[in-house]
Amino acid sequence: MSPRALLLAALAALALPGCGYRLGPPPPLRGASSVAIPVFENRTYRRGVETDLARLVASDLISRSRLTLVETGADLVVDGVIVAMEENVLSEAEQEVVRESSILVTVEFTVRDGRTGEVVVPVQRVTERESFVPGIGESIRSARAEALKRLASDIVDRLEAR
């Protein structure tokens, strides 16, 4: 083989991963067509967040994924736990009036085979932070809603990347 042909073959081999081709076995989610999203477990003291997040993940999946959402008999099941939700004051005005604050939400999720129960995607940890300014009408509730939307999007992104 000539040096030029060898160089072209090497460049083609390097370009393959960029074109979506992979060497080795397919990712564990390939071939799955349905997914179930049970209500996430909530280890925080803030109630209702678990159903909000599960609803947002389901909605995001429906709108932009190739996976079909089902309640039973799914190829995949996404189990999640909201492990932390904390508010941090970022700046204060005089007399300890909060000027800017933020909420930090951390979720761990895993994906298992709906037929066998075998874990196909090990625990993934996702964290989102959203700032809010009470002085202009923003609240912890609006910041929480935005953080949960971004978490749902992050979870679906990771499912689709497989």
C-alpha positions in Angstrom: 0.0 0.0 0.0 1.4 3.4 -0.9 2.0 6.0 1.8 -0.7 8.2 0.3 -3.3 5.4 0.4 -2.2 4.6 4.0 -2.7 8.2 5.0 -6.2 8.4 3.3 -7.2 5.1 5.1 -6.0 6.5 8.5 -7.9 9.8 7.9 -11.1 7.9 7.0 -10.8 5.8 10.1 -10.4 8.9 12.2 -13.4 10.5 10.5 -15.8 7.6 11.2 -16.6 8.4 14.8 -17.6 11.9 13.7 -20.0 10.5 11.2 -22.0 8.5 13.8 -20.2 5.2 13.2 -19.0 3.3 16.2 -16.8 0.3 16.7 -17.9 -2.4 19.2 -21.3 -3.4 20.5 -24.3 -1.1 20.1 -25.3 1.1 23.0 -27.7 -0.5 25.4 -30.7 1.7 24.4 -30.5 1.0 20.7 -33.5 -0.9 19.6 -35.7 0.2 22.4 -39.0 1.7 21.2 -40.9 2.4 24.5 -40.1 3.9 27.9 -41.9 4.3 31.2 -41.2 7.2 33.5 -42.5 6.4 37.0 -42.8 9.2 39.5 -39.4 10.0 40.9 -38.5 9.4 44.5 -38.1 12.6 46.5 -35.5 12.8 49.3 -36.0 16.5 49.8 -38.5 18.3 52.1 -40.2 20.0 49.1 -43.3 18.1 48.1 -44.7 17.8 44.6 -41.3 18.2 42.9 -41.2 14.5 42.1 -44.4 14.5 40.1 -43.5 17.8 38.4 -40.1 16.4 37.2 -41.6 13.0 36.0 -44.3 14.9 34.1 -41.7 17.2 32.5 -39.4 14.3 31.5 -42.4 12.5 29.9 -43.5 15.7 28.1 -40.0 16.3 26.8 -39.7 12.7 25.6 -43.0 12.9 23.7 -42.1 16.1 22.0 -38.6 15.3 20.8 -37.7 11.6 21.2 -38.1 8.6 19.1 -39.2 6.6 22.2 -42.9 6.1 22.9 -44.1 6.8 26.4 -46.0 3.9 28.0 -47.2 3.1 31.5 -46.6 -0.7 31.4 -44.7 -3.1 29.3 -41.9 -0.6 28.4 -38.6 -1.7 26.9 -36.9 0.8 29.2 -37.8 2.2 32.6 -36.2 5.5 33.9 -36.0 5.5 37.7 -35.0 8.8 39.3 -34.4 10.2 42.7 -34.4 13.9 43.6 -31.5 13.9 46.0 -31.1 17.6 46.8 -32.9 20.9 46.5 -31.3 23.9 48.2 -31.6 27.6 48.1 -28.6 29.8 48.3 -28.5 33.6 48.9 -26.2 35.1 46.3 -26.4 38.8 47.4 -28.1 40.8 50.0 -29.1 44.5 50.3 -29.2 46.4 53.5 -31.0 44.9 56.5 -30.4 41.4 55.1 -33.0 41.8 52.3 -32.2 39.2 49.6 -31.4 40.8 46.2 -30.5 37.6 44.4 -30.8 34.0 45.3 -30.6 30.6 43.5 -32.0 27.2 43.7 -29.9 24.1 43.1 -31.6 20.8 42.2 -29.7 17.5 41.9 -31.2 14.3 40.5 -29.8 10.8 40.1 -31.4 8.5 37.5 -30.8 5.1 36.1 -32.3 3.2 33.1 -33.2 -0.4 33.4 -34.6 -3.0 31.0 -38.3 -3.1 31.4 -38.5 -6.8 30.7 -35.6 -8.1 32.8 -35.0 -5.3 35.3 -31.3 -5.3 34.4 -29.6 -1.9 34.7 -28.6 -0.8 31.2 -27.5 2.8 32.1 -25.8 3.1 35.5 -26.6 5.9 37.9 -26.3 9.4 36.2 -26.1 12.5 38.4 -27.5 15.8 36.9 -27.6 19.2 38.7 -29.1 22.4 37.6 -28.9 25.8 39.2 -31.4 28.7 38.5 -31.0 32.2 39.9 -33.9 34.5 40.8 -34.3 38.1 41.8 -37.2 38.7 44.2 -37.1 42.4 43.6 -38.3 42.1 40.0 -41.0 39.6 40.8 -39.1 36.3 40.3 -39.6 33.7 43.0 -38.2 30.4 44.2 -41.2 28.8 42.6 -40.4 30.2 39.1 -36.7 29.3 39.5 -37.7 25.8 40.6 -39.9 25.4 37.5 -37.1 26.5 35.2 -34.5 24.3 36.9 -36.8 21.3 36.6 -37.4 22.0 32.9 -33.7 22.0 32.3 -33.2 18.8 34.3 -35.9 17.1 32.2 -34.2 18.2 29.1 -30.8 17.0 30.4 -32.3 13.6 31.2 -33.8 13.2 27.8 -30.6 14.4 26.1 -28.7 11.6 28.0 -31.3 9.0 26.9 -31.1 10.1 23.3 -27.3 10.1 23.3 -27.2 6.4 24.0 
